[in-house]
Amino acid sequence: MKKNSLIILCILSCASLAAQKTVHKVIADNAVTVIEINASQAYELVVKTAASPRIDIQAVMDGEYGQDIMINTHKESGHFIIGTSFNPSFRDPNDKLSAHKVISVLLIVELPENSDLIVSGGNTHITV
């Protein structure tokens, strides 16, 4: 009985790990002083600082469409912009159940010390 319980526990814990997608990006650009984060698709944003000139971005995506979400980064007018969006190849099924599909994104961003930060987002929980 213990052996069966252990096997079931292992299967269930592995199934929950397979559903998550983790992305890690590191950007080294000494010219960036302003970082903008669009966290409108994220449920939580954690911002840290380090004595390093690089920007370190980690994202954990979960939910029905978690595998179809990507992290966007680009530089515009001296600002480095970070956000999330769906992959260009993603096709929204737009069925009756679409309204009940949950998308969960956790962003962890480590910035160089003394950087200016602009954050936009709706109901995002932010930890600095």
N, C-alpha and C positions, 0 to 999 in steps of 0.2 A: 504494500500500500504506500509506504514512504517513497519507494522508487518511482511509482506512477505520479505521485504528487510532485516530486522533484522534476520529472520530465515535463509535466504540464507547466510548472513554474518557469522553467527554462524557455520553453516555447513562447509563452506569453511575454516574458521580458524581452526576448529577441524580436518579437513582432513589433513591440512598441519602439524599439531602437531603429528598426528598418524604415519606419514611417517618417523619420526626421531627415532633413537635408541640412548639411552644415557647409557654409562657404567661408573661406578665409582669404582676405586680400591684404597685401602690404604695399603701400605706396610711399616711395621716398622722393620727396620734392621739397627742397629747401626754400623755394620761392613762395610757397603757399603760407599765408598768414590767416586767412579767413576760411573756415570750414562751415558749409551749410549742410544740414541733415534734414531731409524730408522724411519724417517718421510717420506719415499718415497711414501707412500700411502696417506699421509695427504696433504690437501691443505693449512692448517695453523697449526702452532705450537706456543703455548704461554707457555713460561717458567717463573715461579715465584720462589722466594726463601722464606723460612720461618725459624724461630728459633725453628723448630721442627725436631726431628730425623726421621720423617716418609716421605715417598714419596707418594704424592697424585696425582692420575691420573684420569682425566675426559676425556671422548671421546664422541663426538656427531657425529653419522654416519647417512648419508642421501643418497638418490639415489635409483636406481632400486635394487641394491644388498646390500643396507645398513644394512638390517637385517642379512645378512650372513657374516658380518665382525666382527672379534673379536680382542681384545687387548691381545697381548702376553707379558708376563713378565717372565724373568728367570735370574738366577745368573750364571755367567760363569767367572772363573779366577778372582774373586774379583770385577768384573764389574756387574752392574745391567743393564739388557738390556730390553728396551721397544720397541715394534713394533706392527704392525697390519698385519693381514692376513685373508684369508677366512676361515670359519669353515671347518673342515675336511670333513663334509658331503656335502659341496657345490658342485654342479655339474654345470659347465659352459655350458649353452645351445649351445654355439658356433654357433648361427644362424646369419643371415645377419644383424640383428639389434644389435648384441653384441657390435659392435664398437661404437655405439651411446649411450650406457648405461653409465650414469655418476655415479661415486662413490665419495662421499664427506665426508671427515673425518677431524674433528677439534679436535686436541689434546691440552689439558691444563694440564701441569705437574708442580707440586709444589715440589721443592727439598729442602733438608736441606741446610742451609747456608754453604759456604765453600766447597761445593761438586764440583768435577771436572765433566764437561759435554762434551760429544762428540755427535754431531748431524750429521746424514747423511740423505740426501734427495735431490730430483731433483729440482722441481719448488715449493718448500714449502715456504710459507711466514712465517718468524720466528719473533716473538716478545719476547724480553727478558726484 
